[in-house]
Amino acid sequence: VAPVKLRYFYNVTNGDHNLLIRPGLTYVIMPDRKPLLNLSFNYNFYFALNSGDIPLYSHGPYFSALGHINEWMKLEGQLSYRYSAYLKNDGESWKLNSRRFTVGVGVIFTPAF
């Protein structure tokens, strides 16, 4: 599967408009036509649409593995690395330049009621 995620963000506090574009690849392991494991690799691109001096202000890879324990419970692990650079000089002089590695875990419950 080759999804492309598009998300538009509007910050009501300062009026900033941002766009996330996340292309990716997902491989689903399905023995006997039942999902067992989803392996996903994505790359995040964050664009500032109306603020800052750098349109592409953040980007980085994102990997996740989702294990199907049974029909109503899934376990997820995530790894990501994100580089951010942001410069704003229109009266609010500040600069951000960071690199961040994150690890995440999750549990998804989807019981049938």
N, C-alpha and C positions, 0 to 999 in steps of 0.2 A: 504494500500500500504506500502511496506517495502523497501524503496530505500537504496542503499549504494553508496555514492559519493566518488570518488577517484580523487584527484587533485595532479598533480606534479608541483612544483614551482622551477624555476631556477632564481637565482638572478645574473644578468649580472655584477653588480658592484663588488661583492665579491666572486662569484662562488659557493655560497651555494646552495645545493639541498635539498628540503623539500618535504614531502608528507603529504597530508591531507586525512584522512579516516573519513567519517562521516556516520555512520549507523543511520537509523531513522525509525520512523513510522508516517504515514500520514493517517488521517481519513477524508473522504470527505462526507459532508452532502449534499444529493442530493434529495430533494423532487421533485417528478414528473420528475425524471431523468435529472434535471438541477442543476448544481453545485451552491450551496449557500455559503458554508463555508468549507475551508480546515484548519484542525488543525494538525500541525506537531510538533513532538518532535524528536530532533536529539542529538547526542553526538559527539563532535569534538575531534579528536586525531591528533595532529601535530607532525610529526617525522622529526628530523634533520638527513639527510642521509649521510652527509660528514663533519659535523662540530659540535663543542660543545662536552661536556662530558656527556650530558643527551640526549639519543635518543628520548624519548618522552618529548619534551620540553614544550608542552602546551596542555591543554585539558579542556573540560567543556560542559555543556548542552546548548542547543539552542532550543527555542520554538517560533513558529510563527503561526499566524492566518491570513488567507487570505479570505476576504469577497468579493464575486462576486456581485457588484452593478448592472451591466448589462453585455451584451456580450462584451463590449469594455472597461469597467473600473472596476478595482479591488483595494481594499484598504488592506494594510498589516500592521500588528503590530508584532514586534519581541522583545524577551527578551533573553539575553544570559549572562552567567557567565563564565569567562575564567581564568584559573590559568596558569601562565607561570613561568618556571624556566629555566634559561640558564646560563651555565658556560663555559667560554672559556679561556684557560690558555696558549696557544701556542704562546707566545710573545705578545698577546693582552689581558692582564689580565683584565677581567671585568666579572661582575655577574649581573643577572637580576632575581628577584623573585617578581612577582606581581600577584594580583587578581583584576579582573575587571568585573563590572556589566554594561551591556549596554542595552539601550532601543532604538528601532528604529521604524520608521513609513515609509510607502511608498505608492505610487500611481502607478499603472500599467495601461497604456493606450495601447490598441490593436485595433485601429480603422481599419475597412475594407475599403481600398481605391479602 
